[in-house]
Structures are given as C-alpha cells and as structure tokens.
Amino acid sequence: MMFSQTTRRERAQFNQSMKQIGVGIIGCGGIALQNHLPGLALCPEAKLVALCDTNPKVLENAVRQTGVKAAFADYLQLLGRDDVNAVIIATPNLFHAPIALAAIAAGKHVLCEKPIAMNHAESLAMLSAAEKAGVRHMTAFTYRFVPAMRYMAHLVKSGFVGQPYHFRSCRLQDWGTRAIGWRQVAKMAATGELGDMLSHRIDYAHLLVGPMRRLVADDRRFHDVRDGQVSDLEDWVTILAEFSSRRATGVLESSKVATGHGEGARSEDYCEVDGTDGSLIFQLARPWTLKVAKKGETEFRTVNVPDEFLKVPGSPRDPRAGDPLITFRYDQDFEFIQAIINQRPCVPSFAEGAQAQAVMDAAVLSVREKRWVEIPQP
C-alpha cells in the first residue's frame, strides 16, 4: 500500500514504531556539512547515523565534525544498514541517479541535491522508482525556502499580479578563472552554469508561472582552464522561454564571469514577475523584503515579508538568529523529515526535479541545434 493511502491509525502506528529516523549522508563535502547538518539538527525525530564519501580526507573531516563513527567509502555499505531509514545525496551529478535508485530499492527515503540527474530520462526513472516504492523523495531546490520567495509565490498564487505576462531571472557571480571542481567537468556534471545555478531559477519559473512550453537557449565557455584545470562546460547561459500559461514569456540568465558581482548569496540573484494587475521583484540579498507595484503605480514599493513566511510552518528554527542568507536553507531538511513522519509528499519532490531537468535537456538541444525546442510536459 502506498503511504499516501494509509489510514490515520496506520500513520499513528508508523510514527510510534519509528521513534527516530536514521539518516545517512552520501557525499560529505561543503553542502552536506554547511546546509544539511544544521537542518537535521532542527529535527529531534532525526539522527545522523552514517556517512559516505570516496575521498578519505573529506570523510575523515566529516567524521571529526559529526562524531559519527559509521563511515564508508562504498555507498552500498551505508545503504545496507538497518539503522539508515533515509539518505541525503550530495555527490557530483554523475552519481545521483545510481545512488538514488539503489537507495530506493533498499526502501530508503531520498533527498537529492540538484540537478537530480544527468538528463531527463534518468530523472524520470528516479521519480518512477520512488513512487512505486512508496518512499519520500525530495529535490534540494534550496532557494524555494527563502522567506521572500515563499511570500512571492503566495502573492502570485493569490492573484496579486493577475495573469503573468513576463518572468525574468538573473544570477550573476564573478568566479573569474577560479576552479570550481567537478562542476567544470562534463563527464561529472553534464552541464555547467545551466545545472549549477540556472536550475534553481528554472524552478523559480515553474513555482511562480508554471511549466514552459518551448525555449531557445545559448551558452558560452569563456575559460577553458580554471586554476590550471581543464574546464569543458559553459560558464554563462541564457534561456528565452514561452510558458504554457497564455504564452507568458520568460528570460533567464546565469553567469560565473560577471566581473564585479562577487560570489555567494550576496551576489546578484534577481527574479521578477510582471502581470496584468501588478509586478513583484525578489532579490536573494534581501531575503525578508519584496518590491511590489500594482497597476497604475509608477514606482515599486518595498514591503516586509510577514512573519508567517519567515520559516516553514512548524519549523523550530528562529528566523531572527544567524545570517538570514544562510539559515533559511536548514528548513529544507526539516521539510524532508516532516514529510517522512507525516507520510506525505515532499515539496519540492523528484517531480519538480524532473520538470527542471526537462527544461535543461531542451536548452542543451537548443544550443547544439540552434533552434527553438518544445519541452515535454509534466
């Protein structure tokens, strides 16, 4: 029986039997330690019980930081443990699908970093397997949890902008020629800036406006070598899109070589939706405010995000503690654990990950064949 079909009595029995959810992390680099560890710490129902990484130094550092002794170089050993009920996959993209499929086959719930696969076919296989197995599945589209993005999505769905006309996003960073590790290697990542940064903004578009119908894309690789290491992936990409919803338009751009913009959360991350009745502007660097304008107004006003949108409902996180450009990320792990406990779908799930992957595949094809490409509909 699928979890979503269980009765209240069955759910209560499930929650009573699983007093604590054992979590294993596969891929113990910066994302895992900086984002997922503090997120799991919000959840008294969860316990980190196992670690896995193929790099001995990375694994040793994770063991030292967490105190977890069950550490493995082979993810199959981690998946074979009875005390592991769920896994977080934070490896290079190449390994997402095989690890996720193995975890699902072992009956584990899965939170996977984005992009969840190397291509759309892999992402659909992951989604199908997870649904058939009845396990919880989640895509780490972290920026959905920014308070301003949560409030923006609420306003759009509430009709503030009316019928959307335009979506635009711009993610600009300045990495110069600094190496970005496996993310600059095609066989490990499949795509460069498209998968690394634009995938999040594709998800913004889906969240705010809905599915895209077709697109045309372009990309560039300005640096073939980064810190002495070969780079064979794009460091700039743009998409011109048409949405299924009354042919609303979209323009998305992302760059690692935008001189002067710096790196990280304080560099440019801009998103705007314009509609028949109003417009909204989101900027990651201002996570607690939005710029808004209604029809007839000639200037945007800055509004504060209401308290109820500063964190995920039920999260014990204090939104006023710590750096607000960092701490919102912890709510995605809270969402993952709560979905397991309550036996409901995660938001966002592998379905949203696969939807973004379909757009990415279409963009790759568009660049290669220099034409508009239709996007498979979810």
PAMARFI-322154 format. One record per atom (N, C-alpha, C): x, y, z; residue in three letters. Coordinates in steps of 0.02 Angstrom, whole numbers, plus 50000, padded with zeros to 5 digits. Each point is the difference from the previous one (the first is absolute). Layout:
# residues N
XYZALA/...
***
This chain:
# residues 378
500424994050000MET/499585006050000MET/500445006350000MET/499845004749958MET/500385006349999MET/499885003850065MET/500525003650024PHE/499935003750063PHE/499425004849997PHE/499895003249942SER/499485005149995SER/499304997150010SER/499934993349997GLN/499354996850006GLN/499884997350071GLN/500485000850045THR/499924997250067THR/499485003850039THR/499704996450048THR/499505003150044THR/500355003750056THR/499625003950038ARG/500295003650057ARG/500294995150050ARG/499664994450011ARG/500244995150048ARG/500674997149977ARG/500054998549935GLU/500624997349974GLU/500575005050005GLU/499845006549987ARG/500515005150006ARG/500245000650072ARG/499544999650047ALA/500195000550071ALA/500444994150019ALA/499834994049977GLN/500404994150014GLN/500705000749970GLN/500035002849939PHE/500645001049967PHE/500435004850040PHE/499715005650021ASN/500375005050037ASN/500234997450068ASN/499594995750031GLN/500194997250064GLN/500584995149992GLN/499984996049946SER/500524995049990SER/500675003249980SER/499975005549963MET/500625003449980MET/500115005850047MET/500304998550057LYS/500105005250050LYS/500515005149978LYS/500484998049958GLN/500495004649974GLN/500194997849930GLN/500075004849956ILE/500184998549930ILE/500755000449992ILE/500304994449984GLY/500724999749989GLY/500175002549931GLY/500455004949996VAL/500185003249936VAL/500734998649984VAL/500124998349937GLY/500684999349975GLY/500145005449948GLY/500595002950003ILE/500215004949950ILE/500504996949953ILE/499865000449936ILE/500454997349948ILE/500275005949961ILE/500645001550010GLY/500315006049973GLY/500065005150055GLY/500585000350032CYS/500085003850062CYS/500395006549992CYS/499945003249942GLY/500345006349987GLY/499655005950033GLY/500145006049974GLY/499765006150031GLY/499255000650006GLY/499634998149947ILE/499275000650002ILE/499714995850057ILE/500254993850007ALA/499754995650052ALA/500125002850069ALA/500605002450012LEU/500195002350067LEU/499715006850016LEU/499965004449950GLN/499775006850012GLN/499245000750000GLN/499664996249957ASN/499275000649994ASN/499624994550036ASN/500204993849988HIS/499594994450023HIS/500104998450074HIS/500605000550025LEU/500104998650072LEU/499595004750044LEU/500035006649989PRO/499575004450041PRO/499264998849989PRO/499824998049939GLY/499304998549987GLY/499764994050040GLY/500404994750000LEU/499814994050038LEU/499985001550075LEU/500425004650022ALA/500025001850071ALA/499345003250023ALA/499605002549953LEU/499345002850017LEU/499504994650016LEU/500164993849984CYS/499514994650002CYS/500164994950054CYS/499685000350058PRO/500134995150053PRO/499814992949979PRO/499574999549948GLU/499794993449977GLU/500534996749956GLU/500525003749981ALA/500514997449954ALA/500674999450035ALA/500394995149979LYS/500674999150027LYS/500474998049944LYS/500555003649993LEU/500514998349951LEU/500374993850025LEU/499974994649961VAL/500294993650024VAL/500564997349956VAL/500075002649938ALA/500514997249956ALA/500235005349949ALA/500634999349978LEU/500305004649952LEU/500334996049945LEU/500045003149940CYS/500334996749944CYS/500335005249955CYS/500624998949982ASP/500345004149951ASP/500594996049973ASP/500145000749935THR/500564996449970THR/500675003450014THR/499985006250022ASN/500625003650016ASN/500154999150075ASN/500554996550017PRO/500154998650070PRO/500065006250043PRO/500305005349974LYS/500085006150040LYS/499335003350014LYS/499575000249950VAL/499335002950009VAL/499614995950051VAL/500044993449995LEU/499644995650046LEU/500275000850072LEU/500665000350006GLU/500315001050066GLU/499785006550032GLU/499965005349960ASN/499785006550025ASN/499284999650024ASN/499574996549962ALA/499304999450019ALA/499924996050064ALA/500394994750007VAL/499994995950061VAL/500205004350060VAL/500535003949991ARG/500245004250054ARG/499485005350019ARG/499665002849951GLN/499525005450013GLN/499354997450031GLN/499804994049980THR/499354997450021THR/500044995150059THR/500574996750007GLY/500064994950051GLY/499704993449980GLY/499754999449938VAL/499714993849975VAL/500564995249981VAL/499984994050027LYS/500544995249989LYS/499884995349940LYS/499374999249981ALA/499834995649944ALA/500155003849935ALA/500604998949973ALA/500225003849941ALA/500244995249947ALA/499805001449937PHE/500134995249946PHE/500235003649937PHE/500404996549960ALA/500185002449934ALA/499514997449947ALA/499644994650016ASP/499534996849954ASP/499295001450024ASP/499615003449959TYR/499325001750021TYR/499564993950010TYR/500154994449968LEU/499604994050009LEU/500054997350071LEU/500585001150031GLN/500074998050070GLN/499555004250045GLN/499975006449986LEU/499565004450038LEU/499274998049991LEU/499814998749937LEU/499314998349985LEU/499804993350031LEU/500494995750014GLY/499854993550029GLY/499865000150074GLY/500075005850032ARG/499905000550072ARG/499265000750017ARG/499794996150049ASP/499305000450021ASP/499835006550036ASP/500515003250029ASP/499865006250037ASP/499965006149954ASP/500114999249935VAL/499935005449952VAL/499314999649968VAL/499585004850016ASN/499325000349972ASN/499945004849942ASN/500465004949997ALA/499985005249948ALA/500715002249983ALA/500095002349938VAL/500665002349980VAL/499965006949968VAL/500545003750008ILE/500105006349966ILE/500584999049951ILE/499885001349936ILE/500504999049948ILE/500285006849980ILE/500655000950013ALA/500335006349985ALA/500664998649964ALA/499974995949949THR/500584998049960THR/500015003949935THR/500534999249959PRO/499965002649932PRO/499394997149963PRO/499745003749952ASN/499384998249966ASN/500024993049969ASN/500584997949976LEU/500074993549967LEU/499734994350043LEU/500055000650066PHE/499834994550044PHE/499305000650030PHE/499645005449986HIS/499355001050031HIS/499524994349984HIS/499914998549936ALA/499504995049981ALA/500184993050025ALA/500614997549989PRO/500144993350025PRO/499944999250075PRO/500225005150038ILE/499944999650073ILE/499275000450020ILE/499635004649971ALA/499295000750017ALA/499614993749985ALA/500124997049943LEU/499644993949981LEU/500174994350047LEU/500634999650020ALA/500214994850048ALA/499675001250068ALA/499975006350021ALA/499705001750064ALA/499254998449999ALA/499675001749946ILE/499294998649994ILE/499874992550001ILE/500424996249965ALA/499934992750000ALA/500094997150069ALA/500395003550042ALA/500114997750069ALA/499475002850047ALA/499515003649974GLY/499455002650040GLY/500165006250039GLY/500515003849978LYS/500195006150035LYS/499665006149969LYS/499825004850042HIS/499775006549976HIS/500615003949974HIS/499895004449950VAL/500575003149966VAL/499905007649992VAL/500485003850025LEU/500075007149985LEU/500625000749957LEU/499925002549938CYS/500555000349953CYS/500145007249980CYS/500645001849999GLU/500205006649976GLU/499815000749927GLU/499945006449979LYS/499835001349930LYS/500635000949959LYS/499964999249934PRO/499464996649965PRO/499994992750018PRO/499424997050005ILE/499974993250028ILE/500294994749953ILE/500145001849937ALA/500244994949953ALA/500435003349946ALA/500274995849958MET/500415002449944MET/499565001849941MET/499384997449998ASN/499555001449945ASN/499284998550022ASN/499535001849957HIS/499294999350017HIS/499814992750010HIS/500264995649958ALA/499824992950005ALA/500194997250068ALA/500595001750024GLU/500214997750066GLU/499545002750054GLU/499815006349995SER/499575003050051SER/499314996750002SER/499744998249942LEU/499354996649997LEU/500054993050030LEU/500574996649988ALA/500094993450030ALA/500025000450076ALA/500325005250027MET/500025001150072MET/499315001350028MET/499635004449967LEU/499325001650022LEU/499554993949999LEU/500024996249945SER/499584994149994SER/500164994850054SER/500654998950011ALA/500204995050050ALA/499785002050069ALA/500085006450017ALA/499815002450066ALA/499254999550011ALA/499615001849950GLU/499284999650006GLU/499774992850008GLU/500294995449962LYS/499804993050004LYS/500194997050067LYS/500575002250028ALA/500234997450064ALA/499655003150059ALA/499665005749989GLY/499655003350054GLY/500455003550050GLY/500615001949977VAL/500465003650044VAL/499945007549987VAL/500185004050050ARG/500015007349992ARG/500595001949956ARG/499895004949956HIS/500545002249955HIS/499985007549994HIS/500605003150002MET/500035007350002MET/500595002549959MET/499895005449963THR/500535003549963THR/500215006050041THR/500665001050008ALA/500265005550041ALA/500015006649962ALA/499415002449982PHE/499945006749973PHE/499965004950059PHE/500595001250029THR/500075003550064THR/499675006850001THR/500045003749944TYR/499785007050001TYR/499245000750002TYR/499634994549993ARG/499285000350013ARG/499855002050072ARG/500494998950044PHE/499895001150071PHE/500205007050023PHE/500255004249955VAL/500125007050017VAL/499345003250019VAL/499955003550056PRO/499375003050020PRO/499685004249945PRO/500415004249966ALA/499725004349948ALA/499734996049941ALA/500324994449983MET/499754995849946MET/499364996550021MET/499954997850062ARG/499394996950025ARG/499425005049997ARG/500145006150020TYR/499475005249999TYR/499835001949928TYR/500495000449957MET/499885001649930MET/499544994849968MET/500154993650012ALA/499584994749973ALA/499295000650026ALA/499935001650064HIS/499335000950029HIS/499625005749966HIS/500355005749989LEU/499675005749969LEU/499794998449928LEU/500434996749962VAL/499824998249931VAL/499394995550000VAL/500004994950043LYS/499444995250002LYS/499375003450026LYS/500085005350039SER/499425003650027SER/499715005149950SER/500335000849943GLY/499745004449948GLY/500285007050000GLY/500535001350039PHE/500275006950004PHE/500205002749932PHE/500324995949958VAL/500235002549934VAL/499484998949946VAL/499444996650017GLY/499524998249948GLY/500274994649956GLY/499885000549934GLN/500274995249952GLN/500735001849985GLN/500474995650014PRO/500715001749986PRO/500135001349926PRO/500375005349987TYR/500245001549933TYR/500724997749991TYR/500425002050048HIS/500724999049993HIS/500304997050064HIS/500484995549990PHE/500434997650054PHE/500715001549979PHE/500405002750046ARG/500725000949985ARG/500414998650062ARG/500574996949989SER/500464998750056SER/500705001149975SER/500435002050047CYS/500695001549984CYS/500444998050059CYS/500444995249989ARG/500474997850051ARG/500715001649976ARG/500315004950032LEU/500665002449977LEU/500514999250056LEU/500544996449986GLN/500564999250046GLN/500665001249964GLN/500515001450038ASP/500675001349972ASP/500494995050030ASP/500084994449966TRP/500494995050021TRP/500665000849962TRP/500015004549950GLY/500625000949962GLY/500234993449971GLY/500644998350011THR/500284993749976THR/500114995150057THR/499665001250057ARG/500094995450056ARG/499674993249984ARG/500324994750021ALA/499744993349988ALA/499364998850039ALA/499554996249970ILE/499374998350033ILE/499924992450005ILE/500574996550001GLY/499994992850012GLY/499654996049947GLY/499634994850022TRP/499664995649953TRP/499475003649959TRP/499785005850022ARG/499485003649964ARG/500235002949934ARG/500664999749986GLN/500255002349936GLN/500194994249954GLN/499804993950019VAL/500174993949963VAL/499374996849973VAL/499944999649934ALA/499394997649968ALA/499804993050021ALA/500484995450004LYS/499834993150016LYS/499754999250072LYS/500135004950043MET/499784999750069MET/499365004050012MET/499895005349961ALA/499455004650015ALA/499485000449944ALA/500184998049939ALA/499565000549941ALA/499945007149974ALA/499845004750044THR/499955007149980THR/500385004250051THR/500175006149980GLY/500355004550045GLY/499535004750036GLY/500005006349980GLU/499585005050032GLU/499264998449995GLU/499814996449948LEU/499304998049991LEU/499764995850058LEU/500374994850017GLY/499804995650055GLY/500165002850069GLY/500565003650004ASP/500245002350065ASP/499555005650028ASP/499895005249961MET/499635005850025MET/499335001149965MET/499974999149934LEU/499375001649965LEU/499464995050017LEU/500184993950020SER/499494995150019SER/499555002750056SER/500285003650047HIS/499605003050054HIS/499515005149972HIS/500245004049952ARG/499575005349972ARG/499474997149954ARG/500154994349967ILE/499484996449963ILE/499454997950048ILE/500204997750060ASP/499514998150050ASP/499605006150024ASP/500335005850007TYR/499635006150016TYR/499435000949949TYR/500184999349936ALA/499525001249946ALA/499414995250005ALA/500144993650013HIS/499474995150007HIS/499565001550060HIS/500315001950055LEU/499645001650061LEU/499535006049991LEU/500245005149964LEU/499645006349996LEU/499535000549940LEU/500194997149944VAL/499615000949939VAL/499724993449973VAL/500374994450011GLY/499764993649975GLY/500474997249948GLY/499804994649967PRO/500454996649953PRO/500145004249938PRO/500604999249974MET/500195003249937MET/499794995549942MET/499805003149945ARG/499784996249941ARG/500564998949951ARG/500425005149989ARG/500564999549953ARG/500515005250019ARG/500614999149972LEU/500545004650016LEU/500535000149945LEU/500405005350003VAL/500615000349960VAL/500555002250049VAL/500594997149994ALA/500535001350048ALA/500675001249966ALA/500455003050039ASP/500695001049976ASP/500464999550060ASP/500634998249988ASP/500494999850055ASP/500695001749974ASP/500465001250046ARG/500705001449984ARG/500454997050053ARG/500594997949979ARG/500534998550046ARG/500565005049987ARG/500095004550047PHE/500505005249992PHE/500694997850024PHE/500024994950044HIS/500644997750027HIS/500064992449989HIS/500484998049961ASP/500134992949988ASP/500434997050055ASP/500315004250039VAL/500434997750055VAL/499845004250062VAL/499914996750056ARG/499885003450064ARG/500514997550050ARG/500415004650024ASP/500544998250048ASP/500404994049976ASP/500165000049935GLY/500414994749972GLY/499624993649985GLY/499354999850012GLN/499594994049988GLN/499545001249940GLN/499964995049956VAL/499595000649940VAL/499275000950019VAL/499675004649966SER/499285001150007SER/499674998949932SER/499534995349996ASP/499684998649936ASP/499245001150004ASP/499785004550046LEU/499305001650006LEU/499895007649999LEU/499395001949985GLU/499835007149993GLU/500045003650067GLU/500215006449998ASP/499985004150060ASP/499525005949992ASP/499615000149946TRP/499455004749990TRP/499464996649959TRP/499375001250017VAL/499444997049964VAL/499405004650004VAL/499604999949947THR/499375003850001THR/499464996049965THR/499385001150022ILE/499424996749971ILE/499465005349987ILE/499714999849940LEU/499405003749983LEU/499444994949996LEU/499485000750041ALA/499494994850005ALA/499305002749988ALA/499574995549981GLU/499285001449995GLU/499654995050046GLU/499585002650044PHE/499654995750048PHE/499354997349971PHE/499774994650029SER/499374997049978SER/499415004650017SER/500075003950053SER/499465004350024SER/499945006249957SER/499524999949953ARG/499855005749957ARG/500625003149968ARG/500494995949988ARG/500615002149966ARG/500385005750035ARG/499994999750066ALA/500435004650038ALA/500724998849979ALA/500425005150005THR/500694999649977THR/500484999450059THR/500594997349986GLY/500504999450052GLY/500705001349973GLY/500415003550038VAL/500705001149983VAL/500414998250062VAL/500464995249993LEU/500414997750055LEU/500735000349980LEU/500425002950043GLU/500725000549986GLU/500394998250063GLU/500574996749990SER/500434998350056SER/500735000049978SER/500435002750042SER/500705000849981SER/500474999050060SER/500584997049987LYS/500544999650049LYS/500545005249985LYS/499915003949947VAL/500535004649978VAL/499755007249996VAL/499545001950043ALA/499745006850002ALA/500445004250046ALA/500505003049971THR/500525003650037THR/499695005150049THR/500254999750062GLY/499795004750051GLY/499424997850043GLY/499674994549982HIS/499424997850037HIS/500164995650061HIS/500614997650004GLY/500194995950057GLY/499694993049997GLY/500034996650058GLU/499744993150004GLU/499494999550056GLU/499654994450000GLY/499574998450056GLY/499335003450000GLY/499684999850059ALA/499305002350006ALA/499935007549989ALA/500545003850011ARG/499935007349993ARG/500135002449929ARG/500184995649955SER/500055001949930SER/499295000149969SER/499945002549940GLU/499345001449970GLU/499604993649990GLU/499424999850031ASP/499514994749988ASP/499325003549998ASP/499785001649940TYR/499425004349988TYR/499454996049966TYR/499395000950021CYS/499434996749969CYS/499415004749999CYS/499665000549944GLU/499435004649992GLU/499434996649963GLU/499405001350022VAL/499404997949964VAL/499575006149988VAL/499825001349937ASP/499565005549981ASP/499354997149974ASP/499435003050020GLY/499364997449977GLY/499505005549985GLY/499394998049986THR/499485004749981THR/499835004950056THR/500094997850063ASP/499785004150057ASP/500575002550044ASP/500604997349991GLY/500545002250044GLY/500654996549983GLY/500545001950036SER/500664997149990SER/500334998950068SER/500444995150002LEU/500374998250060LEU/500744999049984LEU/500445002350044ILE/500724999149991ILE/500294996950063ILE/500384994649989PHE/500364996550053PHE/500755000949989PHE/500375001150054GLN/500735000049998GLN/500254996250061GLN/500404994849987LEU/500244995750053LEU/500365003850055LEU/500375005349981ALA/500375003850049ALA/499555003650050ALA/499355000449985ARG/499515003150045ARG/499454994850015ARG/500174994950039PRO/499564994250008PRO/499365001350038PRO/499945006050033TRP/499405001450039TRP/499575005549970TRP/500145002049939THR/499595005149968THR/499874998349927THR/499475002949973LEU/499854999749929LEU/499885007149975LEU/500105001149935LYS/499785006149969LYS/499364998549962LYS/499495004350008VAL/499354998749971VAL/499745006349966VAL/499594998949949ALA/499655005649967ALA/499344997449973ALA/499485003950007LYS/499354998349973LYS/499865004149937LYS/499544997849960LYS/499825003549939LYS/499825007350015LYS/500305004649963GLY/499895007150010GLY/500545003450040GLY/500394996150037GLU/500565002850038GLU/500615000649955GLU/500405005150010THR/500585001349957THR/500664998550035THR/499974998050064GLU/500604998250037GLU/499864993850042GLU/500524996150011PHE/499954994250043PHE/500055002150073PHE/499624996550042ARG/500035001050073ARG/500354993950030ARG/500365001050054THR/500314994550037THR/499544998050057THR/499834993550002VAL/499584997450054VAL/500374994650038VAL/499864999550064ASN/500314994850041ASN/499634993449993ASN/500374994650003VAL/499704993349999VAL/499664998950067VAL/499364998150001PRO/499654998750063PRO/500344994350039PRO/499935000250065ASP/500344995250044ASP/499844992749981ASP/499394998749978GLU/499814993049985GLU/500384997149940GLU/500345004249962PHE/500384997549943PHE/500754999950013PHE/500215001750060LEU/500725000350015LEU/500314993050009LEU/499574995050010LYS/500244993250006LYS/499444995349980LYS/500174993749989VAL/499504994949984VAL/499564998950061VAL/499344999449991PRO/499564998950057PRO/500224994150043PRO/500055001150064GLY/500204994850046GLY/500744999550013GLY/500405003249959SER/500734999850009SER/500185003350066SER/500434996850041PRO/500215003050063PRO/500545005349991PRO/500225001149939ARG/500535004849987ARG/499785007150018ARG/500445003650034ASP/499895007150014ASP/500245004049940ASP/499545002949959PRO/500215003449939PRO/500425006250013PRO/499995002450062ARG/500385006150016ARG/500684998450030ARG/500174993650002ALA/500654997950025ALA/500454998149941ALA/500625002350001GLY/500474998349947GLY/499915004349938GLY/500384998349949ASP/499995003649937ASP/499394998049959ASP/499535004549986PRO/499394998149964PRO/500134997749928PRO/500605001549974LEU/500184997549933LEU/500244992850001LEU/500094997350060ILE/500234993150008ILE/499474995650033ILE/499705002450054THR/499604995650042THR/499354997549969THR/499745003549949PHE/499394997649967PHE/500114993149970PHE/500624998449983ARG/500174993749967ARG/499844994050044ARG/500025001050065TYR/499904994550047TYR/499284997349998TYR/499545004149977ASP/499294997949999ASP/499874994549950ASP/500444999249949GLN/499864994749951GLN/500094993150032GLN/500474999350047ASP/500074993550034ASP/499434998950048ASP/499765005350032PHE/499414999550042PHE/499404997649959PHE/499915002849940GLU/499474997949955GLU/500064992649982GLU/500614997749986PHE/500124993149982PHE/499804995350057PHE/500225001550060ILE/499864995750057ILE/499255000150017ILE/499695005949997GLN/499295000450015GLN/499584996149949GLN/500215000049937ALA/499644996249949ALA/500044992550015ALA/500584997850024ILE/500074992950019ILE/499554998450059ILE/500015004250051ILE/499604998850060ILE/499264999849984ILE/499775004849960ASN/499295000749985ASN/499784996249937ASN/500484996649969GLN/499864995749942GLN/499615003849946GLN/500285005749982ARG/499725004249948ARG/500545001749950ARG/499835002549941PRO/500525001849951PRO/500445005650026PRO/500654999749982CYS/500465005550013CYS/499865005649950CYS/500155006050021VAL/499955005849954VAL/500655004050005VAL/500395000249945PRO/499884997049934PRO/500244992849997PRO/499684996049959SER/500154992949994SER/500434998749938SER/500104993649984PHE/500354998249938PHE/499605002349939PHE/499345001050008ALA/499605002449943ALA/500235006949978ALA/500135004450049GLU/500265006749983GLU/500714999649973GLU/500394995350027GLY/500684999049974GLY/500004997749928GLY/499544995449983ALA/499954997549932ALA/499735005449953ALA/499545004150024GLN/499735005449959GLN/500555005049981GLN/500435001650048ALA/500575004449985ALA/500494996649953ALA/500104993550008GLN/500464996349957GLN/499764999949928GLN/499344999849990ALA/499735000249932ALA/500175006649966ALA/499975005450038VAL/500185006649972VAL/500755000249985VAL/500414997350044MET/500725000049989MET/500194995949938MET/499684994249992ASP/500144996049940ASP/499805003749937ASP/499435003450003ALA/499785004049942ALA/500495005649985ALA/500275003150053ALA/500495005449990ALA/500644997449968ALA/500234994250021VAL/500604996949971VAL/499894998649926VAL/499414997349984LEU/499844998549930LEU/499955006449959LEU/499705005150028SER/499935006449965SER/500675003149984SER/500464999850048VAL/500675002749988VAL/500354996149945VAL/499944993450002ARG/500344995849951ARG/499725000949930ARG/499345000649994GLU/499695000349934GLU/499785007049981GLU/500105004850045LYS/499865007149986LYS/499285000949975LYS/499524997950041ARG/499305000549982ARG/499564999950062ARG/499365001849991TRP/499504999350053TRP/499874992550011TRP/499884998250063VAL/499884993050017VAL/499374999550044VAL/499564995349983GLU/499424998850041GLU/500204996050063GLU/499685001550056ILE/500184996950064ILE/499474994850018ILE/500204993850018PRO/499514995150022PRO/499625002650060PRO/499344999050000GLN/499585002650054GLN/499954995050057GLN/499995002550062PRO/499964995450058PRO/499324996550004PRO/
***
